[in-house]
């Protein structure tokens, strides 16, 4: 089960995604989210774990230029990890948790979050 910090991170990320969804028009991101609905829960978690592995290979960045204290990426990664751990324990994926995983996958697919290239200097 999730600890209190993980639960708070999941709630924060869910509210943030929901708030963002209500304040914008339909975009390519939504088309990609729609395509993810066809994955089973198990496939969604597998895709998420694969993406988490890729993101663990370097420094994860956000495409927006704001301070680290404002960026949602650390809480997103914490919540995605917690949801994957919960899946491993229970083999169930709540619809709100699925929503977070799908948004994570869509953000990664559209390079809204990405692993920064290392400086060659």
N, C-alpha and C positions, 0 to 999 in steps of 0.2 A: 504494500500500500504506500501511498505518497505521504511524505512528512509535510508538516505545516508550510514550510518554505516552498516546497514544490507545488503544493496546492495554490498558494498565493501567486506564484509565477504563472501557473496555468490560467488562473482567473484573470490576471492582469493582461496576459497575451490575448485571451479570448475576447475580453472587453475591448481591447485595442483594435483587433481585427474587425469586430462587429461595428464599432464606431466608425472605422475607416470605410467599411462597406456601405454604410448609410450616407456617406458624404461624397459620393463620386458617381460618375457615369459608368456604364458597362465598358469594359476594356478587353484587350487580349488576355489579360490575367484571368478574367472571369471565364473566358472561353476555355482556358487551360484548366481552371478549377472544375468546370463542368465536365471536361473529359476525365478527370480523376474520379468522378462519381461512379464510373464503370468498374473501378477496381474493387475487389473485395477488401474487407478489413485486413486480412492477412497480407494481401498484396500491397496495400497502402502502408502498412508497418514495414514491410520488407523494403519498399522503395525509400521510405524515410530513413531506415537504418543505413541503407547504401549511401544516401545523400549525407547523413551525419558522418559517415566514415570519410567521404570526400572532404567535407568541411573540417575534419579533424587534422587534415594534412598540412595545414598552414594557419595563417592569421585570418580569421573571418572578418569581413568588412561589410558595411552597409553602403548602398549607393547614394545615400543622402549625406550632406556635409553638415553634421551637427555634432555636438559634444558627446563624449562617451556616456555621460550621465543621463542623456536624453534618449540614446539609442535603445531600441527594443531587442536587438539581436541577442544580447546575453540572456535575457529572460526567455526569449523564444527558444534558444538552444536548451536552457535548463528545463523548460516545460516539455519540449519535444523528447528529451532524454527521459524525463519522468513518465511521460505517456508510454513510451516504448518499454520501459521497465514494468509499468503496470500491465501492459499487454502480455509481456512474458509471464507474469505471475497469474493472470486471470484469463487470458485469451479472449477478452471482451474489449470492445472499443466503443466508448460512449460517443454519441453523435457530436457532442461539443469537442471532444478530444480529436475525433476524426476531422472536424472542421479546422482545428489548429494544424494537424499534420498536413492536410491538403493545402492550406495557405503557406506552410513552410516549403512544401515541394514546389508550389507555383512561384513563390518568391525566389527560390533557388533557380528554377528553370528560366525565369526572366532576368536573372542576374541582379535582382534587387538586394540579394546577399550573395557573397562570393568569397573565395579564398584569394587574398591579395597576392599578386605576383611578387616574388622576391627581387630586391634590387640587385642588378648585375654589377654594381660598382664596387 
